[in-house]
């Protein structure tokens, strides 16, 4: 099994046991020489009995900004007699009474107040996704109903709002300044235990788990169900991350947790507050990581970067002059070590902004400026392609939805439960590479091959495997 597959199999994010969501918080400090040299003044000036430095003064200032979030939602109930019994005609024929299709579910998570004047609270998308009712409990035990301002599945971030006085917001730090070994503190509500603080260090940076836009901080600060959406803070009491996922086989903490860097979160949060959603641009490329073998074949000594394997015709990258076999080394001054990192940098830019790409072309360095925009090939609803695919949304395969590799085709961007498309066996993230034994290289190909067809034979890439689906 590949490392990425193992991560996907082992990763636990939301609704881990007891209907409680998992969360991580950490504390971070940059102290290469003396640990005492980088401790904030309050920690040195206010020792506990016996003269031992304590985190208590800093935590007294920060913890009122971390809140408990309880969510009530409705979830679908699986029919015990199988999916055919969802049809009322089958139930009547077999004399099976109607079953409730939904039940009420409750879950717990955490959040952090980022704007006291306006009552904005930053949390995880998976904490509040599909919520019918959101309640926020403050550290002083006051409780308020919250309004969902916006959420973004790709980054797993959400913003909610409460109307309350005497709120305290956390100071925002700079996650780009973090180093492996910095001390961090995680604050949240593990297993419903409010205002819990755990300590650890930054174990790694730039981690990817294979889910959406990501550039995770890895930490060994104790992360358990209920911490999601809480605060990862440094020793200055500044928010530097939002706990989001844990790596675990049991659902409990094993010392490997992942938090969303606050610099990434600020970009998403601004759009959510402004419009309630995130609009991401794309440049229309596919690529693969530069391996030692590929580097050797290109005559390079350093195996760091991304090889462009495909340019979407008439897309922003094509118009800017990027070419297949170009090797992307940096994006906006940031080193690009793999394709996922390139996806993250571009995914955080808005349509119209520019990304400066430092590349190698035939061994010679060049710099190309690409205006981030929408590809000439637009996402399309399944109903516009073929009625049998109603309920799905299809999009061109490029850096925004394909992790790496030269994979041509059309991606299932979204799929509605119980829809015609869902009944075909398609899943979100599937890549359709063929229809009726004809290759699919673009949205245009897909539209032509599916239009008016009574039966479709779909050739689908799913993860590291492939399969055929018959749509009748």
C-alpha positions as CSV (number, residue, x, y, z in Angstrom):
1,X,0.0,0.0,0.0
2,X,1.3,3.5,-0.9
3,X,2.0,6.1,1.8
4,X,-0.8,8.2,0.5
5,X,-3.2,5.3,0.6
6,X,-2.2,4.5,4.1
7,X,-2.8,8.1,5.2
8,X,-6.2,8.1,3.5
9,X,-7.1,4.8,5.2
10,X,-5.9,5.9,8.7
11,X,-7.0,9.5,8.8
12,X,-9.7,10.4,11.2
13,X,-11.3,13.9,11.0
14,X,-14.9,14.4,12.0
15,X,-17.5,12.4,14.0
16,X,-15.1,10.1,15.6
17,X,-17.1,8.1,18.2
18,X,-19.8,9.6,20.4
19,X,-20.7,12.0,17.7
20,X,-17.7,14.2,18.7
21,X,-15.3,15.8,16.2
22,X,-11.6,15.5,16.4
23,X,-9.4,18.6,16.9
24,X,-5.8,19.6,17.5
25,X,-4.1,22.5,19.2
26,X,-0.5,23.3,19.5
27,X,1.9,25.7,21.0
28,X,4.9,26.9,19.1
29,X,8.1,28.9,19.8
30,X,11.3,29.4,17.9
31,X,14.1,28.7,20.4
32,X,17.2,27.4,18.6
33,X,19.6,28.3,21.4
34,X,18.1,28.7,24.8
35,X,14.5,27.7,25.6
36,X,14.3,30.5,28.2
37,X,15.6,33.1,25.7
38,X,12.4,32.9,23.6
39,X,9.9,32.6,26.3
40,X,7.4,35.5,26.4
41,X,8.0,38.0,29.2
42,X,4.9,37.0,31.2
43,X,6.2,33.5,31.5
44,X,9.5,34.6,32.9
45,X,8.1,37.4,35.1
46,X,5.3,35.3,36.6
47,X,6.8,31.9,37.8
48,X,4.7,29.5,39.9
49,X,5.6,28.5,43.4
50,X,9.2,27.3,43.4
51,X,10.2,29.6,40.6
52,X,9.3,27.3,37.7
53,X,8.1,29.1,34.5
54,X,4.4,28.4,33.7
55,X,2.1,28.7,30.7
56,X,-0.8,29.8,33.0
57,X,-0.4,33.6,32.5
58,X,-0.5,33.2,28.7
59,X,-3.4,30.7,28.8
60,X,-5.5,33.0,31.0
61,X,-5.3,35.5,28.2
62,X,-6.0,33.1,25.3
63,X,-8.5,30.6,26.6
64,X,-11.5,32.9,26.8
65,X,-11.2,33.2,22.9
66,X,-11.7,29.4,22.5
67,X,-15.3,28.2,22.5
68,X,-17.3,25.0,22.5
69,X,-19.5,24.4,19.5
70,X,-22.5,22.0,19.6
71,X,-24.2,21.1,16.4
72,X,-27.6,19.5,15.7
73,X,-28.2,18.1,12.3
74,X,-30.3,15.5,10.4
75,X,-28.7,12.4,9.0
76,X,-30.0,9.9,6.6
77,X,-31.1,6.5,8.0
78,X,-30.0,3.5,6.0
79,X,-33.0,1.3,5.2
80,X,-32.4,-2.1,7.0
81,X,-34.0,-3.9,4.1
82,X,-31.7,-2.5,1.4
83,X,-31.8,0.4,-1.0
84,X,-34.6,-1.1,-3.1
85,X,-36.9,-0.4,-0.1
86,X,-36.4,3.3,-0.5
87,X,-39.1,2.9,-3.3
88,X,-42.5,3.2,-1.7
89,X,-44.0,0.8,-4.2
90,X,-41.6,-1.9,-3.1
91,X,-42.5,-1.3,0.5
92,X,-46.2,-1.5,-0.2
93,X,-45.8,-4.7,-2.2
94,X,-43.9,-6.5,0.6
95,X,-46.0,-5.0,3.4
96,X,-43.1,-3.2,5.0
97,X,-44.1,-0.1,7.0
98,X,-42.6,3.3,6.2
99,X,-39.3,3.9,7.9
100,X,-38.1,7.3,9.0
101,X,-35.6,8.6,6.4
102,X,-33.7,10.9,8.8
103,X,-32.8,11.1,12.5
104,X,-31.4,13.9,14.6
105,X,-27.7,13.8,15.4
106,X,-25.6,15.9,17.7
107,X,-21.8,16.5,17.6
108,X,-19.3,18.6,19.4
109,X,-16.3,20.7,18.3
110,X,-14.4,23.8,19.1
111,X,-13.9,27.2,17.6
112,X,-11.8,30.4,18.1
113,X,-13.0,34.0,18.2
114,X,-11.1,36.0,15.6
115,X,-13.1,39.2,15.7
116,X,-14.7,40.2,19.0
117,X,-16.5,43.3,17.7
118,X,-18.4,41.4,15.0
119,X,-18.5,38.0,16.7
120,X,-16.8,36.0,14.0
121,X,-15.6,32.5,15.1
122,X,-13.2,30.4,13.0
123,X,-13.7,26.6,13.0
124,X,-13.6,23.5,10.8
125,X,-16.0,22.8,8.0
126,X,-16.6,19.3,9.2
127,X,-17.7,20.6,12.6
128,X,-20.6,22.6,11.2
129,X,-21.3,20.9,7.8
130,X,-25.0,20.1,7.3
131,X,-25.9,21.8,10.6
132,X,-29.5,22.7,11.3
133,X,-28.7,24.4,14.6
134,X,-25.3,25.7,15.9
135,X,-24.8,26.7,19.5
136,X,-21.7,28.3,21.0
137,X,-20.7,28.1,24.6
138,X,-18.2,30.6,25.9
139,X,-15.6,30.1,28.7
140,X,-17.8,32.1,31.1
141,X,-20.7,29.6,30.4
142,X,-22.8,32.0,28.3
143,X,-24.5,30.3,25.4
144,X,-25.5,31.8,22.0
145,X,-27.1,30.6,18.8
146,X,-24.7,31.0,15.9
147,X,-25.2,31.9,12.3
148,X,-23.2,30.1,9.6
149,X,-21.4,32.8,7.6
150,X,-19.7,30.4,5.1
151,X,-17.8,27.2,4.8
152,X,-15.2,25.7,2.5
153,X,-14.9,21.9,2.1
154,X,-11.6,21.9,0.3
155,X,-9.7,23.7,3.1
156,X,-12.0,22.3,5.9
157,X,-12.6,25.8,7.2
158,X,-15.8,27.6,8.3
159,X,-16.8,30.9,9.8
160,X,-19.8,31.3,12.2
161,X,-21.0,34.4,14.0
162,X,-22.7,35.2,17.3
163,X,-24.2,38.4,18.7
164,X,-22.7,38.9,22.1
165,X,-20.9,41.5,24.2
166,X,-17.7,41.2,26.2
167,X,-16.0,38.8,23.7
168,X,-12.3,38.3,23.6
169,X,-10.5,37.6,20.3
170,X,-7.2,35.8,19.9
171,X,-4.2,37.5,18.4
172,X,-3.2,36.2,15.0
173,X,0.3,34.9,14.5
174,X,2.5,34.1,11.4
175,X,2.5,30.4,10.6
176,X,5.1,31.0,7.9
177,X,7.6,31.7,10.7
178,X,7.2,28.2,12.3
179,X,10.0,25.8,12.5
180,X,10.1,22.1,13.4
181,X,10.8,21.9,17.1
182,X,8.8,25.0,18.1
183,X,6.6,24.5,21.1
184,X,2.9,24.7,20.6
185,X,-0.3,24.4,22.8
186,X,-3.6,23.0,21.7
187,X,-6.8,24.3,23.2
188,X,-10.3,22.8,22.7
189,X,-13.0,20.5,24.0
190,X,-11.8,16.8,23.7
191,X,-14.6,14.4,24.5
192,X,-16.6,17.5,25.6
193,X,-14.0,18.5,28.3
194,X,-14.1,22.2,27.7
195,X,-11.1,24.5,28.0
196,X,-8.5,21.7,27.8
197,X,-4.9,22.7,27.0
198,X,-2.3,20.2,25.8
199,X,1.3,20.9,24.9
200,X,3.7,19.6,22.2
201,X,6.0,20.7,19.4
202,X,5.8,21.3,15.7
203,X,6.7,17.8,14.4
204,X,6.6,18.7,10.7
205,X,5.5,21.3,8.1
206,X,3.9,21.3,4.7
207,X,2.2,17.9,5.3
208,X,-0.4,16.6,2.9
209,X,-3.0,13.9,3.6
210,X,-4.7,13.7,0.2
211,X,-7.8,15.8,1.0
212,X,-8.3,19.1,-0.8
213,X,-6.3,22.3,-0.2
214,X,-3.7,21.5,2.4
215,X,-0.3,22.5,3.8
216,X,-0.7,21.1,7.3
217,X,1.3,21.7,10.5
218,X,2.1,18.3,12.1
219,X,2.1,18.3,15.8
220,X,2.4,15.8,18.7
221,X,0.2,17.9,21.0
222,X,-2.5,15.6,22.2
223,X,-5.5,15.7,19.7
224,X,-8.7,13.9,20.5
225,X,-12.4,13.9,19.4
226,X,-13.9,17.3,20.1
227,X,-10.8,19.4,19.5
228,X,-11.5,20.1,15.9
229,X,-11.7,23.8,15.0
230,X,-10.0,24.8,18.2
231,X,-6.8,26.8,18.5
232,X,-3.1,25.9,18.0
233,X,-1.1,28.7,19.6
234,X,2.5,29.6,20.1
235,X,4.1,30.7,23.4
236,X,3.2,34.3,22.7
237,X,-0.5,33.3,22.8
238,X,-0.9,33.8,19.0
239,X,-3.1,31.6,16.8
240,X,-0.9,29.8,14.3
241,X,-3.1,26.9,13.3
242,X,-6.6,25.3,13.4
243,X,-6.6,21.6,14.4
244,X,-8.3,19.6,11.7
245,X,-7.3,15.9,11.4
246,X,-5.5,13.1,13.3
247,X,-3.8,10.0,12.1
248,X,-5.1,7.1,14.1
249,X,-6.3,3.5,13.7
250,X,-8.6,3.7,16.7
251,X,-9.9,7.3,16.7
252,X,-7.7,8.3,19.6
253,X,-4.5,10.3,19.8
254,X,-1.3,8.6,18.9
255,X,0.8,11.7,18.7
256,X,0.3,12.6,15.0
257,X,-2.1,15.4,14.4
258,X,-2.6,18.0,11.7
259,X,-3.5,21.7,11.9
260,X,-4.3,24.2,9.1
261,X,-1.8,27.0,9.1
262,X,-3.3,30.3,10.1
263,X,-1.9,32.1,7.0
264,X,-3.8,29.7,4.8
265,X,-6.9,30.1,7.0
266,X,-6.8,33.9,6.8
267,X,-7.1,33.8,3.0
268,X,-10.1,31.5,3.1
269,X,-11.6,33.3,6.1
270,X,-11.6,36.6,4.2
271,X,-13.5,35.2,1.3
272,X,-16.0,33.4,3.6
273,X,-16.8,36.6,5.5
274,X,-17.0,38.7,2.3
275,X,-19.2,36.4,0.2
276,X,-20.0,33.2,2.2
277,X,-18.0,31.0,-0.2
278,X,-14.6,30.6,-1.8
279,X,-14.0,31.1,-5.5
280,X,-10.8,29.5,-6.6
281,X,-9.0,30.1,-9.8
282,X,-6.9,27.6,-11.8
283,X,-4.2,27.8,-14.3
284,X,-5.0,24.6,-16.3
285,X,-2.1,22.3,-15.8
286,X,-1.4,18.8,-14.8
287,X,2.0,17.6,-13.6
288,X,3.9,15.1,-11.6
289,X,6.5,15.2,-8.9
290,X,10.1,15.4,-10.1
291,X,11.6,12.0,-9.0
292,X,15.3,11.2,-9.0
293,X,14.8,9.1,-12.1
294,X,13.0,12.0,-13.9
295,X,15.6,14.5,-12.8
296,X,18.3,12.3,-14.2
297,X,16.5,12.0,-17.6
298,X,16.2,15.8,-17.7
299,X,19.9,16.2,-16.9
300,X,19.2,17.7,-13.4
301,X,21.1,17.1,-10.2
302,X,18.2,18.3,-7.9
303,X,15.0,16.2,-7.7
304,X,12.8,19.0,-6.4
305,X,10.0,20.5,-8.4
306,X,7.0,19.6,-10.7
307,X,7.2,18.4,-14.3
308,X,4.3,19.8,-16.4
309,X,2.7,16.8,-18.1
310,X,-0.3,18.5,-19.7
311,X,-1.5,22.0,-20.5
312,X,-5.3,22.5,-20.8
313,X,-5.9,24.0,-24.2
314,X,-6.7,27.8,-24.1
315,X,-6.3,27.8,-20.4
316,X,-4.4,30.5,-18.4
317,X,-1.2,28.5,-18.4
318,X,-1.4,27.9,-22.2
319,X,-2.0,31.6,-22.8
320,X,1.0,32.5,-20.6
321,X,3.3,30.3,-22.6
322,X,3.9,27.4,-20.2
323,X,4.8,24.2,-22.0
324,X,4.8,20.5,-21.4
325,X,8.1,19.3,-19.9
326,X,8.6,22.7,-18.2
327,X,9.8,22.1,-14.6
328,X,8.2,24.4,-12.0
329,X,10.6,25.2,-9.2
330,X,8.9,28.1,-7.4
331,X,5.5,29.7,-7.3
332,X,5.3,33.2,-6.0
333,X,8.8,32.8,-4.5
334,X,7.9,29.6,-2.6
335,X,9.8,26.4,-3.4
336,X,7.5,23.8,-5.0
337,X,8.6,20.4,-3.8
338,X,5.6,18.4,-5.1
339,X,2.4,18.8,-7.2
340,X,0.2,19.1,-4.1
341,X,2.1,22.1,-3.0
342,X,1.6,23.8,-6.3
343,X,-2.1,23.0,-6.1
344,X,-2.3,24.6,-2.7
345,X,-0.5,27.8,-3.7
346,X,-2.7,28.3,-6.8
347,X,-5.8,27.2,-4.9
348,X,-5.5,30.0,-2.4
349,X,-5.4,32.7,-5.1
350,X,-8.4,34.5,-6.4
351,X,-9.4,34.7,-10.1
352,X,-7.5,37.6,-11.6
353,X,-4.5,37.4,-9.3
354,X,-1.1,36.5,-10.8
355,X,1.2,33.7,-9.9
356,X,4.9,34.0,-10.7
357,X,6.4,30.7,-11.8
358,X,10.1,30.1,-11.8
359,X,10.7,27.2,-14.2
360,X,13.4,25.3,-16.1
361,X,13.0,24.9,-19.8
362,X,15.6,22.7,-21.5
363,X,17.9,23.3,-18.6
364,X,17.6,27.1,-18.7
365,X,15.9,29.1,-15.9
366,X,12.9,31.3,-16.9
367,X,10.1,33.2,-15.1
368,X,6.5,33.2,-16.3
369,X,3.6,35.2,-14.9
370,X,0.2,33.5,-15.2
371,X,-3.0,35.3,-14.5
372,X,-5.2,33.0,-12.4
373,X,-8.5,32.5,-14.1
374,X,-11.1,30.0,-15.2
375,X,-10.3,27.5,-17.9
376,X,-12.1,27.7,-21.2
377,X,-13.7,24.4,-20.2
378,X,-16.3,25.0,-17.5
379,X,-17.8,22.7,-14.9
380,X,-21.2,21.4,-16.1
381,X,-24.2,19.7,-14.3
382,X,-24.9,16.1,-15.3
383,X,-28.4,17.0,-16.4
384,X,-27.0,19.2,-19.1
385,X,-24.8,16.3,-20.3
386,X,-27.2,13.3,-20.1
387,X,-30.4,12.9,-18.0
388,X,-29.0,9.6,-16.6
389,X,-26.2,11.6,-15.0
390,X,-28.5,14.1,-13.2
391,X,-27.3,15.0,-9.7
392,X,-23.6,15.1,-10.6
393,X,-21.3,18.0,-11.5
394,X,-18.4,17.4,-13.9
395,X,-15.3,19.5,-14.3
396,X,-12.1,19.3,-16.4
397,X,-9.2,17.5,-14.8
398,X,-6.4,19.9,-13.9
399,X,-4.3,21.0,-10.9
400,X,-7.4,22.0,-8.9
401,X,-8.8,18.5,-8.7
402,X,-6.2,15.9,-9.7
403,X,-3.3,15.3,-7.2
404,X,-0.6,14.4,-9.8
405,X,0.2,12.6,-12.9
406,X,-0.8,12.9,-16.6
407,X,-4.5,12.0,-16.1
408,X,-6.8,13.3,-18.8
409,X,-10.5,13.2,-18.5
410,X,-13.4,14.7,-16.6
411,X,-13.7,14.7,-12.8
412,X,-16.8,14.1,-10.8
413,X,-16.6,17.3,-8.8
414,X,-19.9,16.8,-6.8
415,X,-22.6,14.2,-6.6
416,X,-25.9,14.5,-4.8
417,X,-27.0,11.5,-2.6
418,X,-29.9,9.4,-4.0
419,X,-29.6,11.1,-7.4
420,X,-29.6,9.4,-10.7
421,X,-25.9,9.8,-11.0
422,X,-25.3,8.4,-7.5
423,X,-27.3,5.3,-8.4
424,X,-24.9,4.6,-11.3
425,X,-22.1,4.0,-8.7
426,X,-20.2,7.2,-9.5
427,X,-18.4,8.9,-6.6
428,X,-17.1,12.3,-6.0
429,X,-13.5,12.5,-7.1
430,X,-13.9,9.8,-9.8
431,X,-12.1,10.6,-13.1
432,X,-14.0,9.5,-16.3
433,X,-11.3,8.7,-18.9
434,X,-13.5,7.0,-21.4
435,X,-17.1,6.8,-22.6
436,X,-18.4,3.9,-24.8
437,X,-14.8,2.8,-25.5
438,X,-13.8,6.2,-26.7
439,X,-11.2,8.3,-24.8
440,X,-12.2,11.4,-23.0
441,X,-9.6,14.2,-23.0
442,X,-11.8,17.2,-22.3
443,X,-15.2,18.4,-21.3
444,X,-16.0,18.9,-25.0
445,X,-15.2,15.2,-25.6
446,X,-17.4,14.1,-22.7
447,X,-20.3,16.2,-23.9
448,X,-20.2,14.8,-27.4
449,X,-19.8,11.2,-26.3
450,X,-22.6,11.2,-23.8
451,X,-25.2,13.4,-25.6
452,X,-28.4,11.4,-26.5
453,X,-26.9,8.0,-25.6
454,X,-29.4,5.5,-24.1
455,X,-26.6,3.5,-22.5
456,X,-23.2,4.6,-21.4
457,X,-20.1,2.5,-20.6
458,X,-18.0,4.7,-18.4
459,X,-14.3,4.0,-17.9
460,X,-13.4,5.4,-14.5
461,X,-10.2,6.1,-12.6
462,X,-10.8,5.8,-8.8
463,X,-7.8,6.3,-6.6
464,X,-5.0,4.1,-7.8
465,X,-7.4,1.7,-9.6
466,X,-9.9,1.7,-12.5
467,X,-13.3,0.2,-13.3
468,X,-16.1,0.2,-15.8
469,X,-19.7,1.4,-14.9
470,X,-22.7,0.8,-17.1
471,X,-25.4,3.5,-17.1
472,X,-28.7,2.4,-18.5
